[in-house]
Amino acid sequence: MKQTLQLLTLIFFLASIQLFPQVKAGAEALGTQTYDKYDKPEFCGTSCHTDFYQQWKQAMMSQAYTHHWDEIEYFKLAVPHAEKDEKVAEVKAGCNGCHAPIAFLAGDVPPPKPEMNSRANESVSCDLCHTITGFEGDTPYNFNWISSPGNVKYGPRGTGESPEHEIQKSEFIQTAEFCGTCHNEMSPFGVWVKSTHLEWKEGPYSKEGVPCQKCHMTQAESVSADVGNKYPDVWQHLFHGAHDPGKIRGTIELRIHPDIREAEPLEVIRFTVALFNQKTGHKFPTGSVEDRIVWMHVEAVDAAGKVYHLPVDKKGFEGEEYTIGTDVLAYQDMGIALNDPNFKGVQRDGIPVGDRIFRKPYFDPQGRMTIQQWNTASQGVDYRIGPRETKLETCTFTIPADAAPGIMKVTAVLNYQKLVKPVADFLKVPDEEAEIIRVNDHSTYVTVLP
């Protein structure tokens, strides 16, 4: 009898494995699914969810794999680097966990290049997000989401009926942790190289219950499906963020003022600039901050139209040299992927020398500044602007002896680039990736006395 019970228990256990297979997450999910388990975005967007589909097509979610910089970074740097260095070998497959997740699940890595128009080009698709049920572990990061493909689609409400699939309400899809599964990333060296969700969690918005979706999706009176009911609070699939000039502009408010309003030539005026992050629930910039550069440029124009550059005053904190524009080379570790052991690097900043930079520098195992997040072994000072934080910067300016008498206009400008221009130029990334976006500006006036 005992042996019979043991046998029945074993049979039931084996059957349960077949009926309820364990869903894997993160790196272990590689190759555990097939493409045919996921609907194509076109299927969703040409039948019921036409408006959402058109929004998604304009967003970076639909271009996470096909976007020019992501393609260049992956195929020109990440893959060849991973094939040469066992320490970072995981990124050959792992990048796709967030940039081409269905290809990753299908084990199709590296995926065909975007020009081949494979299903990897779906990037972060409708069916991927709406089959996610949770994440593995305590912290969302490195694509540790759990996808359970099938006829059940998960969304913010369980109401309504669909002729195509079941609808199940998901509390998880409405949380910041849902976003954090890809917007937090740890390098193979154990360094947080993307921490947007963690920054949000440490800031004021998380304490007020304002998740990522409130700013990056927003709600409006609309329909979820073409034949569905109208609701007052339908989440729009806009996903506007770091690649959207409209989202970037106005992120930081800045004001500049002098300590005196009148000065003779060779007198000194100190200008103070207050920079207030009044728009983001995380630090600015965030995400791929090894690529991005935000800097403050201050210049004066005298009554005759002559322009003077005002370098920022140094504050003296550790690592400050990485936060002031200078004429040095960096990013030498690109030479690994490029098969050039003598690669000297390219210009670190590509901005006027002396301008203040709001960044967090990433360093490779040799201590050199890198734009390759997978090769990040350490980080420097975090001099970004946190949510609702105000930073004060000063520029001490000696009125030139030949400055024209009259009104002098002094302007502070905050600029943003998605990718450091010298890197973009070297790797032949399209110009739009290094486009200068003016975040904000402000002017003040002083009088130069005769």
Order of alpha helices (4+ residues) and beta strands (2+ residues): alpha-alpha-alpha-alpha-alpha-alpha-alpha-alpha-alpha-beta-beta-beta-beta-alpha-beta-beta-alpha-alpha-alpha-beta-beta-alpha-beta-beta-beta-beta-beta-beta-alpha-beta-beta-beta-beta-beta-beta-alpha-beta
